[in-house]
Amino acid sequence: MDAASYESFRSELFEAIWRDLDPLEEEIENTESLPYDRLMPLLREMRAFGLTIPEEYGGVGLSMTQYLPVLGEFAKVQGGIRVVVHVHNSMAHALWELGNEEQRKAILPGCVDGTNSVAFALTEPDHGSGADLGTTIVRDGDDYVINGRKWLITNSDFATHFIVFGKTDPTGGEEAVSAVLVERDTPGFSIEALPETMGCKGGQHGLLTFVDVRVPVTNLLGEEGRGLAQMEQALEISRVFIAATSLGTAERSLELALQYSKDRVTFGKPLAARQGIQRYLAEMATDVYALRNMISDAAEKWDRGLRIPAEASMCKLFGLEAVGRVTDRALLVFGGIGYTRKHPIERLYRDARLNWLEEGPPTIQYMVAAATLLKGYEWDR
């Protein structure tokens, strides 16, 4: 999207986010559920379902540099809504990156208006990730037969398609991992809701069970045995998406803390006049500034067509640490009243904690960044 069109689109979208979505926050936090009957039409009207989908499939076609501030704005309003927008757009982008043209044409136009939505089914309750998968995807004639379980699968309450990772050879290692597309109503495939989360209230992170689930071999995503490489490619830019979410939450927390420090008066002085509070604010602003520039660098490289494995993990890692520090200090600025629901700081504090876990915890980011650099990767490009 050209710069002028983007500025107009972004201005209208941000206005709609605060006008139409912010009023839903209290209801979602009270009921711990998303009012999909009202939410989905609003997101469709905002064109929020097609943000990362190219224009040739009917999407908005934002560059990564353009998309990341938009995702950050959703994070400021309510975490459950942000999760819906993030996973939907992230996995639509992954399908565009990894799928063939037939798969793109069949699914992506429906993703634009929300009638289709793709979820990412990797994590398992009985195994780890990567090569340690228990799910099997064994070929039988013109079909793959899937058996296994996945859990913590976001958007599982409404997703129409799932990118499922498993082993085409149950005894194999990394070279046996593949990914296939599974439609929601496929026989033998069931979805169970897991308990509600600490923050980012409202969405579902479900338990998926596959019992002799058959899908045609044409549902293979990419190449057989290339699942791990494809997973890393899909998660690479998505890790920057999580960093952008951390940035949005941190920016909102800093904004609220700045205003409260000016308004709250004790012993005849506003909190902002106290050196201890000023230090908190300066530390918060430093984290926001550093994270903003890290993300900008990574997005600019991606938009130039470069892979960013180290940068993505470093952005995600610094983002979760930064938003943790910022929300901690924001809570200290507000004091005891910040621990109540009188102010949004309590929700932002809880919402931020999901950023530790999405697209891999800190230990994964350390491993990916270090391993990439040790191979001679030149990240200062």
HUGI-V677120 format. One record per pair of residues at least 6 apart in sequence whose ideal C-beta (glycine too) atoms are under 8 Angstrom apart, sorted by the first residue. I is the first residue (numbers start at 1). J is the second residue. D is the distance in Angstrom with one decimal. If there is no record, write none. Layout:
# HUGI-V677120
I:J:D
I:J:D
This chain:
# HUGI-V677120
1:9:6.8
1:60:6.7
1:61:5.8
1:62:5.9
1:63:7.3
1:66:6.3
6:62:7.3
6:66:5.3
9:47:7.9
9:60:7.2
10:66:7.6
10:69:7.2
10:70:6.6
13:46:5.6
13:47:7.6
13:48:7.5
13:70:6.4
13:73:7.7
14:73:5.6
16:42:7.6
16:45:7.5
16:46:5.1
17:46:7.4
17:73:5.7
17:74:6.5
17:77:5.8
18:77:7.0
20:42:5.0
20:46:7.8
21:39:7.7
21:42:6.6
21:74:7.8
21:77:5.1
21:78:6.9
21:81:5.9
22:77:5.1
22:78:7.6
24:35:6.4
24:38:7.2
24:39:6.8
24:78:6.7
24:81:7.4
25:77:6.4
25:78:4.5
25:344:7.8
25:347:7.4
27:35:6.6
28:34:6.0
28:35:7.3
28:78:5.7
28:80:5.7
28:81:7.5
28:201:5.7
28:202:4.6
29:78:7.6
29:201:5.6
29:341:7.2
29:347:6.4
31:202:7.9
32:196:4.8
32:201:5.0
32:202:6.4
33:201:8.0
33:202:5.5
34:80:5.5
34:81:7.1
34:84:7.0
34:202:3.8
34:203:6.1
36:158:6.9
39:81:6.8
39:84:7.6
40:114:5.7
43:49:6.1
43:84:7.4
43:85:6.9
43:114:6.6
44:113:5.8
44:114:5.1
47:60:5.4
47:112:7.9
48:74:7.8
48:85:5.4
48:89:7.9
49:88:6.0
49:89:7.5
49:92:8.0
49:111:6.2
49:112:5.9
49:113:6.4
49:114:4.4
49:117:7.7
50:58:6.4
50:59:3.6
50:60:5.0
50:92:7.7
50:111:6.8
50:112:3.7
50:113:7.6
51:59:7.2
51:60:5.1
51:62:5.3
51:67:5.6
51:70:6.3
51:71:8.0
51:85:7.6
51:89:5.0
52:59:7.0
52:60:7.9
52:62:6.4
52:67:5.8
52:89:4.4
52:90:7.4
52:92:5.9
52:93:4.2
52:96:7.7
53:59:2.7
53:60:7.0
53:61:7.0
53:89:7.7
53:92:5.3
53:93:7.4
53:96:6.7
53:108:5.6
53:111:6.1
53:112:5.6
54:61:5.0
54:96:6.7
55:61:4.0
57:96:7.7
57:104:6.6
57:105:7.4
57:108:4.1
57:109:5.4
57:112:6.6
58:108:7.7
58:109:5.1
58:112:4.3
58:113:7.8
59:92:7.8
59:108:7.2
59:111:7.8
59:112:5.1
62:70:7.0
63:299:7.6
63:303:4.9
64:237:6.5
64:240:7.2
64:299:4.3
64:302:4.8
64:303:5.4
65:296:7.2
65:299:4.4
65:300:6.1
65:303:5.5
67:89:7.4
68:240:6.9
68:241:7.1
68:244:4.0
68:247:7.9
68:295:5.9
68:299:5.6
69:244:7.4
71:82:7.2
71:85:6.8
71:86:6.1
71:89:7.6
71:241:5.9
71:244:4.9
71:245:6.1
71:248:7.0
72:244:4.8
72:245:6.5
72:247:5.1
72:248:2.9
72:251:6.9
73:248:6.1
74:81:6.0
74:82:4.3
74:85:5.1
74:86:7.5
74:248:7.2
75:82:4.5
75:244:7.8
75:245:4.5
75:246:7.9
75:248:3.5
75:249:5.1
75:252:7.6
75:351:7.2
76:248:5.1
76:249:6.9
76:251:7.0
76:252:4.0
78:201:7.7
78:202:7.5
78:347:7.5
78:351:7.8
79:199:5.4
79:200:3.2
79:201:6.7
79:347:7.3
79:350:7.6
79:351:3.4
79:354:6.8
80:200:5.1
80:201:5.0
80:202:3.1
80:203:4.8
81:202:7.3
82:200:7.0
82:245:6.2
82:248:7.8
82:351:7.7
83:154:6.0
83:155:7.5
83:200:5.1
83:203:4.9
83:354:7.6
84:155:6.3
84:203:5.9
86:241:5.9
86:242:7.9
86:245:6.6
87:119:6.6
87:120:7.1
87:154:4.8
87:155:4.8
88:111:7.1
88:114:7.8
88:117:5.2
88:118:7.5
88:155:6.5
89:241:7.9
90:120:7.7
90:234:8.0
90:237:7.9
90:238:4.6
90:241:5.6
91:117:7.7
91:118:3.9
91:119:6.3
91:120:5.4
91:163:6.6
91:234:7.8
92:108:6.4
92:111:4.6
92:117:7.9
92:118:6.0
93:237:7.0
93:238:7.8
94:118:7.4
94:120:7.2
94:163:6.9
94:233:7.9
94:234:3.9
94:238:7.3
95:103:6.7
95:104:6.7
95:107:6.2
95:108:6.6
95:111:7.9
95:118:5.5
95:163:7.3
95:221:7.7
96:104:6.0
96:108:6.4
97:233:6.2
97:234:6.6
98:179:7.5
98:221:5.4
98:222:4.9
98:230:5.2
98:233:6.8
98:234:6.3
99:107:7.6
99:181:7.9
99:221:6.0
99:222:7.7
102:218:7.6
103:181:6.8
103:221:7.3
107:116:5.3
107:118:6.8
107:161:6.0
107:181:7.8
108:116:7.7
109:116:7.9
110:116:3.2
110:160:7.5
111:117:6.3
111:118:6.7
115:160:7.5
116:160:4.8
116:161:6.5
117:155:6.1
117:158:6.1
117:159:4.8
117:160:5.6
117:161:7.3
118:159:6.5
118:160:7.6
118:161:4.7
118:162:7.3
118:163:6.3
119:153:5.6
119:154:6.5
119:155:4.9
119:156:5.9
119:159:3.7
119:161:7.3
119:162:5.0
119:163:7.2
120:153:7.2
120:154:7.5
120:162:7.7
120:163:5.4
120:234:7.3
121:150:4.4
121:153:5.2
121:162:4.6
121:163:6.2
121:164:4.5
121:165:6.7
121:182:7.7
121:208:5.8
122:129:5.8
122:150:7.1
122:165:4.9
122:231:6.6
123:129:6.2
123:150:6.3
123:151:6.1
123:152:5.1
123:153:7.3
124:133:6.4
124:134:5.7
124:135:6.5
124:148:7.0
124:149:6.1
124:150:5.7
124:151:6.7
125:149:5.8
125:150:8.0
125:151:4.6
125:207:7.1
126:134:5.5
126:149:6.7
127:133:5.7
127:134:4.3
129:360:8.0
130:174:7.2
130:177:7.6
130:228:6.1
130:231:7.7
131:173:5.1
131:174:4.4
131:177:6.4
131:228:6.9
133:148:7.6
133:165:6.2
133:166:5.8
133:167:5.7
133:177:6.4
134:148:5.4
134:149:7.4
135:146:6.8
135:147:7.0
135:148:2.8
135:149:7.1
135:150:6.8
135:164:7.0
135:165:6.9
135:166:3.5
135:167:7.1
135:210:6.8
136:145:7.9
136:146:7.0
136:147:5.3
136:148:6.1
136:166:5.4
136:167:5.4
136:168:7.8
136:170:4.8
137:144:5.0
137:145:7.6
137:146:5.3
137:164:7.2
137:166:4.0
137:167:6.6
137:168:5.3
137:178:5.7
137:180:5.7
138:144:6.7
138:145:5.2
138:147:8.0
138:168:6.5
138:170:7.0
139:145:7.8
139:168:6.6
139:217:6.7
140:214:7.7
142:216:6.2
142:217:5.7
143:214:4.6
143:215:6.5
143:216:5.9
143:217:6.6
144:168:7.7
144:180:5.6
144:214:7.2
144:215:5.4
144:216:7.8
144:217:6.1
144:219:7.0
144:220:7.3
145:212:5.8
145:213:7.0
145:214:5.7
146:164:6.4
146:166:6.3
146:180:7.1
146:182:6.8
146:188:7.9
146:189:7.9
146:210:4.4
146:212:7.8
146:213:4.2
146:214:7.7
146:215:6.9
147:210:5.6
147:211:6.4
147:212:6.4
147:213:7.4
148:166:5.9
148:210:5.4
149:207:6.8
149:208:6.6
149:209:5.3
149:210:7.2
150:164:7.1
150:207:7.4
150:208:4.2
150:210:7.9
151:194:6.5
151:205:7.7
151:206:7.3
151:207:4.5
151:208:7.1
152:194:6.9
152:205:4.7
152:206:8.0
153:159:8.0
153:162:7.2
153:205:6.4
153:206:5.2
153:207:7.6
153:208:5.5
154:203:6.3
154:204:7.6
154:205:5.2
155:203:6.5
155:204:7.1
156:162:7.9
156:191:5.3
156:193:7.9
156:204:5.3
156:205:6.9
156:206:3.2
156:208:6.6
157:191:7.6
157:193:7.0
157:203:7.2
157:204:3.7
157:206:6.7
159:184:6.6
160:183:6.7
160:184:5.2
161:181:5.5
161:182:7.1
161:183:5.8
161:184:7.1
162:181:7.2
162:182:4.8
162:183:8.0
162:184:7.4
162:208:7.0
163:179:5.5
163:180:7.8
163:181:6.3
163:221:6.1
163:234:7.7
164:179:6.7
164:180:5.6
164:181:7.6
164:182:5.1
164:208:7.9
164:210:7.4
165:177:6.2
165:178:7.4
165:179:5.1
165:227:5.4
165:231:6.4
166:177:7.3
166:178:6.8
166:180:7.7
166:227:8.0
167:176:4.4
167:177:5.9
167:178:7.4
168:176:5.5
168:177:7.8
168:178:4.8
168:224:5.6
168:225:6.7
169:176:4.0
170:176:7.8
174:228:5.3
175:225:5.1
176:225:6.3
177:225:7.1
177:227:3.6
177:228:5.0
177:231:7.8
178:220:6.6
178:221:7.9
178:223:7.9
178:224:4.8
178:225:6.0
178:226:7.2
178:227:4.5
179:220:7.6
179:221:4.3
179:222:6.5
179:227:4.7
179:230:5.8
179:231:7.3
180:215:5.7
180:219:4.8
180:220:5.5
180:221:6.1
181:215:7.1
181:219:4.5
181:221:5.9
182:189:6.1
182:210:7.6
182:213:6.5
182:215:5.6
182:219:7.1
183:215:7.7
184:191:7.7
186:213:5.6
186:214:7.5
186:215:6.4
187:213:7.1
187:214:7.5
188:210:6.4
188:211:4.6
188:212:5.1
188:213:4.1
188:214:7.3
189:208:7.1
189:209:7.4
189:210:5.7
189:211:8.0
189:213:4.9
190:208:7.4
190:209:4.9
190:211:7.8
191:206:4.9
191:207:7.3
191:208:5.7
191:209:7.9
192:206:6.1
192:207:4.4
192:208:8.0
192:209:7.2
193:204:5.4
193:206:5.7
193:207:7.7
194:204:7.5
194:205:5.5
194:206:6.0
194:207:5.7
197:203:8.0
197:205:6.6
197:354:7.0
198:350:5.5
198:353:6.1
198:354:7.7
199:347:7.1
199:349:7.8
199:350:3.2
199:351:4.2
199:352:7.2
199:353:5.7
199:354:5.7
200:350:7.8
200:351:5.2
200:354:4.9
221:230:6.8
222:230:4.8
223:230:7.9
232:309:7.1
232:368:8.0
235:312:7.8
235:359:5.3
235:360:7.0
236:307:6.8
236:308:6.3
236:309:5.9
236:312:4.8
237:302:5.8
237:308:7.5
237:312:6.6
238:359:5.3
239:312:4.2
239:313:6.1
239:315:6.5
239:316:4.0
239:359:4.7
239:360:7.2
239:365:7.5
240:295:6.3
240:298:5.0
240:299:6.6
240:302:7.3
240:308:7.4
240:311:7.7
240:312:5.2
240:315:5.2
240:316:7.1
241:359:7.8
242:316:5.3
242:319:6.5
242:320:7.6
242:355:5.7
242:358:4.9
242:359:5.3
243:291:6.7
243:294:7.2
243:295:5.4
243:298:7.8
243:315:3.9
243:316:5.2
243:318:7.3
243:319:3.5
244:295:5.7
244:319:7.8
245:319:7.7
245:355:6.1
245:358:7.9
246:291:6.7
246:319:3.5
246:320:6.0
246:322:6.3
246:323:3.9
246:352:6.9
246:355:4.9
247:288:7.0
247:291:5.1
247:292:6.0
247:295:6.1
247:319:6.6
247:322:7.9
247:323:7.5
249:323:5.2
249:326:7.8
249:327:6.9
249:348:5.4
249:351:6.1
249:352:5.0
249:355:7.5
250:284:7.3
250:287:6.4
250:288:5.1
250:291:6.7
250:322:6.0
250:323:4.7
250:326:4.1
250:327:7.3
250:352:7.9
251:288:5.8
252:344:7.3
252:348:6.1
253:284:7.2
253:323:7.9
253:326:5.2
253:327:5.2
253:330:4.1
253:345:6.5
253:348:5.2
253:349:8.0
254:281:7.4
254:284:4.7
254:285:6.2
254:288:5.6
254:326:6.2
254:330:7.0
256:330:6.6
256:334:7.9
256:343:6.9
256:344:6.4
256:345:6.1
256:348:7.9
257:280:7.4
257:281:6.5
257:284:6.6
257:329:7.2
257:330:4.4
257:333:4.3
257:334:7.0
257:345:7.6
258:272:7.8
258:281:6.3
260:271:7.2
260:333:6.2
260:334:5.8
260:343:7.5
261:270:6.6
261:271:4.3
261:272:4.0
261:277:5.4
261:281:6.6
261:333:5.6
262:270:5.5
262:271:7.8
262:272:5.0
263:270:7.1
264:270:6.5
264:271:4.8
265:271:7.7
271:277:4.8
271:333:6.7
272:278:7.0
272:281:7.7
277:333:6.0
280:329:4.3
280:332:6.0
280:333:5.7
281:329:7.8
281:333:7.3
283:325:6.9
283:329:6.1
284:325:7.4
284:326:4.7
284:329:5.2
284:330:6.9
287:322:3.9
287:323:7.9
287:325:5.6
287:326:5.3
288:322:7.3
288:326:6.7
290:318:7.2
290:322:7.0
291:315:7.7
291:318:6.1
291:319:5.6
291:322:4.8
291:323:7.9
294:311:7.7
294:314:7.0
294:315:5.2
294:318:6.0
294:319:7.8
295:315:5.7
295:319:7.6
297:311:6.9
298:308:5.2
298:311:4.3
298:312:6.3
298:315:5.2
301:308:5.2
301:311:6.6
301:381:6.6
302:308:5.7
306:381:6.7
308:379:7.8
309:368:6.3
309:369:7.9
309:372:4.7
309:377:7.1
310:368:7.4
310:369:4.9
310:372:4.3
310:373:5.8
310:377:5.5
310:379:4.5
311:379:5.7
313:360:7.9
313:364:7.6
313:365:4.2
313:366:7.9
313:368:4.3
313:369:4.2
313:372:7.5
314:365:7.3
314:369:5.3
314:379:8.0
316:359:6.3
316:360:7.3
316:365:5.4
317:362:5.9
317:365:4.0
317:366:7.0
317:369:7.0
319:355:6.5
320:355:4.7
320:356:5.1
320:362:6.7
321:362:7.9
323:352:4.6
323:355:5.9
324:352:6.5
324:353:7.9
324:356:7.7
327:345:7.4
327:348:5.8
327:349:4.5
327:352:4.9
328:349:7.9
330:338:7.1
330:345:5.3
330:348:7.3
330:349:7.5
331:338:4.8
331:339:6.9
331:345:5.8
331:346:8.0
331:349:5.8
334:343:6.1
334:345:5.3
337:343:6.6
338:345:4.4
338:346:6.5
339:346:6.2
340:346:6.4
341:347:7.3
356:362:6.9
360:368:7.6
372:379:7.7
373:379:7.0
